[in-house]
Amino acid sequence: MKYTYLLINLFSLLVPFVLSFEKRIAYYKKWKYLFPAMAATAVFFIVWDSVFTANGVWGFNAKFITGIYVFGLPLEEILFFFCIPYSSIFAYEALRLLRVADFRLRISRVISFVLLAVCLSGVIFFHDKSYTFYTCLFLGIFLLLQLVWIKGEYLRRFYFAYLVILIPFTIVNGLLTGSWIGEPVVWYNDDENLAIRFLTIPLEDMFYGMLLLLMSVSIYEGLKRKELA
């Protein structure tokens, strides 16, 4: 069905959008920070995605997309870079409202250094695999910026929230990469990744998703902090 990818995007957005107007969360009041953050992050990912699509690192099954293309990408892929951050930052804010405990600063720093070590290993040992190399490179650079320059206190909350977000993220990504409708909506060239899958999801997607959300959260929190200052 040509609307499969579009429906998956809308499905991921539905509950967070409806709950955006719930009085305690009042997520709609944060749109002035959220939309610029999503847009800025989307520009980076759209450029990256366009290059990788053009070079066959991944691609999209024409049976499950509307056929509308923007910058060489299906419209649904462009929407993905807005729907997923919108829903994920909603979860991030909801966890704050529920006062779910964040990781301690020391633990969050350990997590950052472990992730940096993993990214460095990916850059050194898998430079011949485009998806692995560039995901590790970009995430590593952004984590280094967090530790050295940005020094955001929100990292403690982000890491905990990301563990929670991985549950719906896995469902959405599983629908895109699985063969539940006979063929995957999104396919990957395993010559350009480690060919290690969690269910049907390439391992690199976990780090790709982390970078997408961390960039969005960083800009989002930065805009909030700037207004308060």
C-alpha positions in Angstrom: 0.0 0.0 0.0 1.4 3.3 -1.1 0.5 5.0 2.2 2.3 2.6 4.5 5.3 4.8 5.4 3.1 7.8 5.7 0.7 6.0 8.0 3.6 4.8 10.2 4.7 8.4 10.6 1.2 9.5 11.5 0.9 6.6 13.9 4.1 7.6 15.7 2.8 11.2 16.0 -0.8 10.6 16.9 -0.8 10.1 20.7 1.9 12.7 21.5 0.1 15.3 19.4 -3.2 14.7 21.0 -1.6 14.8 24.5 0.2 18.0 23.6 -2.8 19.9 24.8 -3.0 18.1 28.2 -2.9 20.8 30.9 -0.1 19.4 33.0 2.2 18.8 30.0 1.2 21.8 27.9 3.6 20.6 25.2 2.1 23.1 22.7 3.5 25.9 24.8 7.0 24.6 24.0 6.5 24.6 20.2 8.3 27.9 19.9 11.5 26.0 21.0 10.6 22.7 19.5 9.9 23.5 15.9 13.1 25.5 15.3 15.1 22.7 16.9 13.5 20.0 14.7 13.9 22.1 11.6 17.6 22.8 12.2 18.3 19.1 12.9 16.2 18.0 9.9 18.4 20.1 7.5 21.5 18.2 8.6 19.8 14.8 8.3 18.1 15.5 5.0 21.4 16.4 3.4 23.0 13.3 4.9 20.1 11.1 3.9 20.0 12.5 0.4 23.7 11.7 -0.2 23.3 8.1 1.2 20.2 7.5 -0.8 21.8 8.6 -4.0 24.8 6.3 -3.3 22.7 3.3 -2.5 23.6 3.0 1.2 19.9 2.6 1.8 16.7 3.1 -0.2 12.9 3.0 -0.2 10.4 0.5 -1.5 8.3 2.3 -4.1 5.3 0.0 -3.3 5.0 1.7 0.2 5.5 5.4 -0.5 3.3 8.0 -2.2 5.9 8.8 -4.9 6.3 12.4 -3.9 10.0 13.3 -3.6 11.7 16.3 -2.0 15.5 16.8 -2.3 15.7 13.3 -3.8 13.9 11.8 -0.8 10.4 10.5 -0.4 8.1 12.9 1.4 7.6 10.4 4.1 11.3 10.3 4.9 11.3 14.1 5.3 8.3 13.8 7.6 10.2 11.1 9.6 12.7 13.8 10.7 9.9 15.8 12.3 7.5 13.1 13.5 10.1 11.1 15.5 11.7 14.1 17.2 8.3 15.6 18.0 7.1 12.4 19.7 10.5 11.7 21.3 10.9 15.1 22.9 7.3 14.8 24.1 8.3 11.6 25.9 11.4 13.4 27.3 9.2 16.2 28.7 6.6 13.8 30.0 9.3 12.0 32.0 10.4 15.3 33.4 6.8 16.0 34.5 6.5 12.6 36.1 9.8 13.3 38.0 11.3 10.1 36.9 14.9 10.0 38.2 17.6 11.1 35.9 21.0 9.4 35.8 23.6 11.0 38.1 26.1 13.4 36.5 28.9 10.9 37.1 27.0 8.1 35.4 26.0 10.3 32.5 29.6 11.2 31.9 30.6 7.6 32.0 27.9 6.8 29.4 29.3 9.7 27.2 32.8 8.4 27.4 31.8 4.8 26.6 29.8 6.0 23.6 32.8 8.1 22.5 35.0 5.0 22.7 32.5 3.0 20.7 32.3 5.8 18.1 36.1 6.1 17.9 36.4 2.3 17.3 33.8 2.5 14.6 35.6 5.4 12.8 39.0 3.5 13.0 38.0 0.0 12.3 35.0 0.4 9.9 36.0 3.3 7.7 35.1 1.2 4.6 31.5 1.0 5.7 29.7 4.3 5.0 26.8 4.0 7.4 28.9 2.7 10.3 31.7 5.2 9.7 29.7 8.4 9.3 27.2 7.6 12.1 30.1 7.0 14.5 31.9 10.1 13.2 29.0 12.5 13.6 27.7 11.1 16.9 31.3 11.1 18.3 31.8 14.7 17.3 28.5 15.8 18.8 29.2 14.0 22.0 32.6 15.6 22.2 31.0 19.0 21.8 28.6 18.1 24.6 31.4 17.2 27.0 33.9 20.0 26.1 31.7 23.0 25.0 28.0 22.7 25.5 28.1 20.8 28.9 24.4 20.4 29.0 22.9 19.3 32.3 20.1 17.7 30.3 22.3 14.9 29.2 21.4 13.0 32.4 17.8 13.2 31.5 18.4 12.5 27.9 20.2 9.2 28.4 17.5 7.9 30.7 14.7 9.2 28.3 16.5 7.6 25.3 16.3 4.2 27.0 12.5 4.6 27.3 12.2 6.1 23.8 14.0 3.0 22.4 10.8 1.0 23.0 8.5 3.0 20.6 11.5 3.7 18.3 12.1 -0.1 17.9 8.4 -0.6 17.0 8.4 2.2 14.4 11.8 1.1 13.0 10.8 -2.5 13.0 7.7 -1.7 10.9 10.0 0.2 8.4 12.7 -2.5 8.2 10.7 -5.7 8.7 8.9 -7.8 6.2 5.5 -7.8 7.9 4.0 -6.7 4.6 6.1 -9.0 2.5 9.0 -6.6 1.9 10.7 -3.9 4.0 9.6 -0.3 3.5 13.2 0.8 3.9 16.1 -1.4 2.8 19.8 -1.2 3.6 22.9 -2.2 1.7 24.7 -4.5 4.2 28.0 -3.8 2.4 27.8 -0.3 4.0 27.0 -1.4 7.5 28.1 -4.1 10.0 25.2 -6.4 9.0 24.3 -6.8 12.7 20.6 -6.5 13.3 18.5 -6.1 16.4 15.4 -8.0 15.1 15.3 -6.4 11.6 16.9 -3.1 12.6 20.6 -2.4 11.7 22.7 -1.8 14.8 23.7 1.6 13.4 20.1 2.9 13.5 20.3 3.0 17.3 23.2 5.5 17.1 21.7 7.3 14.2 18.5 7.7 16.2 20.5 8.9 19.2 22.2 11.6 17.2 18.9 12.7 15.7 17.3 13.1 19.1 20.3 14.5 20.9 20.8 17.2 18.3 17.1 18.1 18.6 17.1 18.1 22.4 20.3 20.2 22.5 18.9 22.9 20.3 15.5 22.7 22.1 17.1 23.1 25.5 19.4 25.8 24.3 16.5 27.9 23.0 14.7 27.5 26.3 17.8 28.5 28.3 18.4 31.5 26.0 14.9 32.8 26.6 15.1 32.4 30.3 18.5 34.1 30.4 
